[in-house]
Amino acid sequence: MRIRFSVLTSWLTPLAILLPTLATLAQTPRLPAQAPGLEPAPLQTRQLARDRPPVDTAHIFSLQDLAELVFANHPVVKQAALLSEDARSQVQQARGNFDPKIGSGFDRKIFGGTDYYNNWANELKVPIWPGGIDLKVGYDRMVGTYVNPEYRTPLKGLAIAGLSVPLGQGLLIDARRSTLRQAKLMVNAAEADQVKQINEVWLEAAQAYWTWYYTYQQMLLIQEGVELAETRFQGTSRRAQLGDQAPIDSVEAQITVQDRLVQFEQLQVEQQNANLLLSNYLWNKDGQPAELPAYAVPQLPTLRTIDSLAFEELQDFAANRHPTLLKLDAKIRQLGIEERYRRELLKPTINVSGYLLSRGDFYRPEVPGYYDFGRDNYKVGVDFAFPLFLRKERGKLWQTRIKVQDANLEQQNSRRMIANQVSAKYNGLKAYERQLAVQEQTIVNQRILLQAELQKFELGESTIFLINARESKLIELRLKQESMRANYEKSLAELYYYAGTRTLGRDE
């Protein structure tokens, strides 16, 4: 019994001495000694960077750079400018109806030694804007044996000066004034249509820009993921060689590298296509297509927030200055002028003309006074016409009133749709703001999980599979974040477009 106790005591004493040492080793595990010729194996791989390192600003192709090129050189923008020019040309054509007109005609017949007639008629007609009045000045010389006595003039000719005034149809408005007033309104409609077309081009260009930004960020993130996976694969291979890790883990790490390499190759193609899409909106000052430089990189999203005050300003702009509504307003006013003209055609035609007459050489002092301009030398006339049923005129008026009603209904519908589209895009922006805030916190938490998983792996409590899963999830969250940023900027551009502008606070 004594012998057994002494033996037990001899075993317990060395064990009590070794326990503290074993506890220390359990808390701080150490890797096996490095094999000759091998570099130190990394204990951890770095996480995805929170922010991108700054790039050379000379390589940044900003949204403002795109705007300057689009508005200055894009063919559709230049084509839209022609709309206003075309409308102004129509105004000039309509003004041509009020141009003074000069005319002259000469006819003479001599046969068998007889002067049958010698007719020379000259006229200067000047339309006057108010009342559809025409001022007429002329000189006629109609002499000969067989000239109708009604038209015969003295040998020195006959000078005429007078007016033609409509007392019925055409007094308040006529075809000339109606055409000119409508042409002037066409300028407003053309300018509104021009703004709308330019806004459409800019919206497409902005969406292409942010698509380019997203594909660029995707490529960077996956490229970084490839580098991380490659670093982990190299580290895992070294540990396997040291005997600290199972060789199968290096296969797991290599599969991750290969999978991300495939993604990277696909994204390179998408990036090239995005470059081509954006290049559609790049033109130089000579009208030649330009290409996006290979070194160009997009700017970071500004993520400009739209507060309630700015939203009210956009709503007011959309309700009062939207190009679609301005164009419809010009159309309604045009139809109003047309309706007024059609009502004028329901009146009878009554034209009164009066002309003073004088001998053609009235400027000579020896001409007798009774041949000079005066109240005793005149010519007057009255024209009257009136369709008995007015079916054509009433039909045209009816049709014009239908067009007015149709334009008013279209304007009401467009106003409602525009207001709802602006509100919908604003709601979408606010939703993106909330989602981006949540996504940012989610990414922070995912980074913490990845860091913890890496630390557990170094302690031998995790696997390559779990690290890859954590890291892939972080990459997925970052890709989603960049997608939401790009979509936020696209939605902001759409908000401005549906409000009828390109940027807040600009008079388009």
Buried (B, 14 or more C-beta within 10 A) or exposed (E): EEEEEEEEEEEEEEEEEEEEEEEEEEEEEEBEEEEEEEEEBBEBBEBBEEEEEEEEEEEBBBBEBBBEBBBEBBEBBEEBBEBBEEBBEBBEEBBEEEEEEEEEEEEEEEEEEEBBBBBBBBBBBBBEEEBBBBBBBBBBBBBBEEBEEEEEBBEBBBBBBBBBBBBBBBBBBBEBBBBBBBBBBBBBBBBBBBBBBBBEBBBBBBBBBBBBBBBBBBBBBBBBBBBBBBBBBBBBBBBBBBEBBBEEBBBBBBBBBEBBBEBBEEBBEBBEEBBEBBBEBBBEEEEEEBEBEEEBBBBBBEBEEBEEEBBEBBBEBBBEBBBBBBBBBBBBBBBBBBBBBBBBBBBEBBBBBBBBBBBBBBEEEEBEEEBBBEEEBEEEEEEEEEEEEBEEBBEBBEEBBEBBEEBBEBBEEBBEEBBEBBBBBBEBBEEBBEBBEEBEEBBEEBBEBBEEBBEBBBEEEBBBEBBBBBBBBBBEBBBBBBBBBBBBBBBBBBBBBBBBBBEBEEEB
